[in-house]
């Protein structure tokens, strides 16, 4: 099965290159990488030259504020894989990340992983080249306590790798699927299912509603189940200070989503079909 891995980025080219370094090392090889850039800043030719073994595609747009959902939809329109995996541009995948997503893929399901929130010291070590993400993944237990001390956001337990075929995972951890939800930085679904809901809804603008909460309920409304892949499809999240952006109409947008949810209108108001028409004009 061919996979399309979509990376949502905004100007952090160093983090992108760190991600691509880890993608070169992936145990699963049948995949393309689509860089979904919410700007037009990246020198794509130089990236291609640095990573000649990767099948790379680039989707960019004018920098007119946060339009992540539009850039994601643009990437989906370029996808040729049967299966889509989405990560953020500051999340570094484990060496078996794609392989594990493929192993967990099931018709009628969406996979939702989590991220290991690295603290400032470990993030600095990775950015400086002093520590490689794949080395950290392979020696996670050894580094666990120092990382826990450095971490400011929690969820360090998400870094342990557990075999999804093991009794412990199937009998105990897999029960999390009943309460799990999609997080935009690490989830996967079949391309056909995302097209069936008309992709991400760009009408939510600069909020994060569209790439987790909204896409979550709409895929469920389509009849899909959300399965947890925590401790199976792992990524390291590089530390950065949280943005304090104020979205003046956030409550209005939340109410809009809830109204659409009550009415069962799971097709995007402005999604893949609308963007395709816009790009063709």
N, C-alpha and C positions, 0 to 999 in steps of 0.2 A: 504494500500500500504506500502510495506517495503521500508525503506530508508537506503542507505549506506552513512554515513557521513565520508568524507575523511579529515583528518587533516594533513597538510604538516608541518613537524617539522625538526629543526636542533639543537639539543643539549639543547634547553631551556626547561628542564624538569619541572621547576617550572610553567612556563606558560601552559604547557600541562596539568598539574594537575589542574590548575585553570579552564581550559576549561572543563575537565572531571567532575569537581565539578558542573559546570553549566549544563552539559549534564544529570547528575543524576536528575536534577530538571525539565527537559523538560516536557511540557504538553503533547506532542506526544510521545508515548512509543514504537512504532513498528520501531525500527531502530538498526543498527549495527554501530560500530565506527571502522574505519580503520586508524591506525596511519601510515602515509606514512613518514618514517624517511629517510632523505638523509644522512645517516651515520649508524653506528652499535654501538650506544652508550647507548641506552635505556635499562634499566633492566625491561623487559616487564613483567616478573613474579610478581615483586613487584607492578607494576601498576595494574595488574589483581587483586591482593590481596587487594589493596586499594579501588578498585571500582568493587566489586563483582556483583553488579546489572546491570552493563553495559555489552553488548555483544561486546567484544573487539577483534580486529585482529591487527596484526603488520606486516608491510612490511619494511625491512631494506636492506642496501647495504653498500659496502665499501665506506669510506669517501675519494673520489677522486676529490674533488672540488665540485662546485655546479652542482648537477644532479637532480634537483627538478622534472623535467619532467619525468625522468626515475622512480623516486620513486612514482610519481602520477600514471603512467601507471601500475606499480606493484600493487598498491592499487586497481586500477580499475579491474585488473585481479582477485583479491580476492573478489570482491564485489558480494553479492547475492541479493541486493536490486533491485527493479525496477527503483528506482530514486536515483540519485547521488547528494550530496551536498558537495561542496568544501569550506573549510576555511583554512586560514593560522594558524600556530602554535602560533601566538600572538594575536588572535582574539577570544574574549569571547562572546558567543552567549547569547541573551536575553532568558528568560525562555520559550517563545513561538516561538523561532526561527525555529525549525523543523516543528512545526504545521503550521506556516505561509507559509513556503516554500511548504508544501504539499497542502495547500489551494490554492496557486497561480499556482501550477503545471498544465500545459495544454499540450496536445499532439501538436506537431508542434511548441513548444515554448521552449526557454531557459530563465531562470530567473536570473537577475543580480541585486544583492543588493549592498549596500555600507557599509562603516564602520565609526564609530565614533572615531576620532583620539583623544585619551586621552592625556593630557599633563603629564609632569614628576611627578607632585605632586599627581595627582589622580592615576596614574599608580603605584606609590610607595605605596600608601595607599592600593590598591588592592593586590599587591604582598606581603605586610606585613600582610595582613589579617584584617587590620583595617576597610576595606570596602569591601563588597561582590558585585560582578557584578550584581547579580539579584536584590539586594536592590537598587543599583544605577539605574538600568533599571526601577524599579517601581517608583522611586522618581526622574526621570530625570528632570522634570520641576523645582523642588526645587533646584537641583544642577546645573542647566544650566548656570547661570551667573558665579559662581566660576569655572566651567569647561571651560567656554569660555575664561576666563582670563588666565587660566593655559595652554590652548591649544596653540600649536605652528604650527600646520599644517592645521587648518581649518576643515570644514565639520562637525561642531558640530550640525548643524541642522538635520543631518542624524539620530540623536538619538531619535527624537520624533516618537512615535508609532501612526500610523493612520490606522484606520479600512479600509481595501481594499474594503469593501462592502458599505462604506459610499458614499454619493453623492459627497462630496468634493474630495475624492480620485478618483472616477470613472470619474467625469466631468472635473477635473482640473489637479490633479497630474498624472493621468494615461497618459496624453499627452507626458510625458517624454519618453515613450517607443519609440517614433519616433527617438530620438537622443541618446538613451542609448547604452552602450557597456559593454562587459564582463570585470570584474576585477577578477583576480585570487583568491583574498582573500574571496570572497563571491558570488558564483554562483551555479546554479543547472540545471541539465538536466536529461533526461531519459537515462538509461544505454545503451539501444539499439541505441540511436542517437550517443553516443560517440564511440561505436563500429563501427558505420556506416562510421565514418571519420577516423577510425584506431587510435583513442586516441590522446594523445599529441605528438607533433613531437619533438623527442629527438635530432634531428639534429641541433636545435638552441642552444644547449649547455648551457652555463652559463647565457644566457640572459633571461629577463622576457618576451621576444617576444612570446614564446611558450605557456604560461599559461594565456595570455589574448588576445593580438592583433591577433595572428595567429589562435588560437582556435575560436575566434570570427568570423573571415571571413569564416573559413572553415565550421562552423556550419550554417552560413547564406547560403553558397553555396550549402549546403545539402537541403536547402529550409526552414530552421527554422527561426522563428522571435525571436528577443531578446526583452524581456519585462522587464521593470524596476520594482524592488521590493524595491526600496528605501523607508524608513519609514515603511516598513512592515516586512522584514527579517533583523533585526538589530543585529550588533555585535559591541563590544567595542574593539578598537585596542590599545594594550599596547604601550606606548611610548618607542622608542629607537632611537639612533642616526642613521641617514641615512648612508648607506654604500657608499663609494666613489670608488667602483670597476671600473676599466677601462677594457673594453672588446675591444681588439685591432681590431677585425673584425666585430664590431657591424654594421657598414654601409653595409658591404658585406652581412651580414645575413638579414638585412632589405630589401636590393635589391632582395635577393633571395626570400623572402616572397612575395614581390610585383610582381615579375615575375611569381611565381606560382599562385598568385591571378588572374593576367591577363589571364593566361592560364586555370584557373578554376580547377587546380589540387588540390582538397581538401582532398585527402587521405594523411595521414602522410607518410613522406619518411621513417621515422624510428619510428614506434609506437607500438601499442599493439601486432600485429601479429609478428613483429620482436623480441620484448622482450620475447614473449611466446616461440619462437623457441630458443632464447638465453638461457633462463632459463631451457629448457628441455635438453640441450646438456651436 
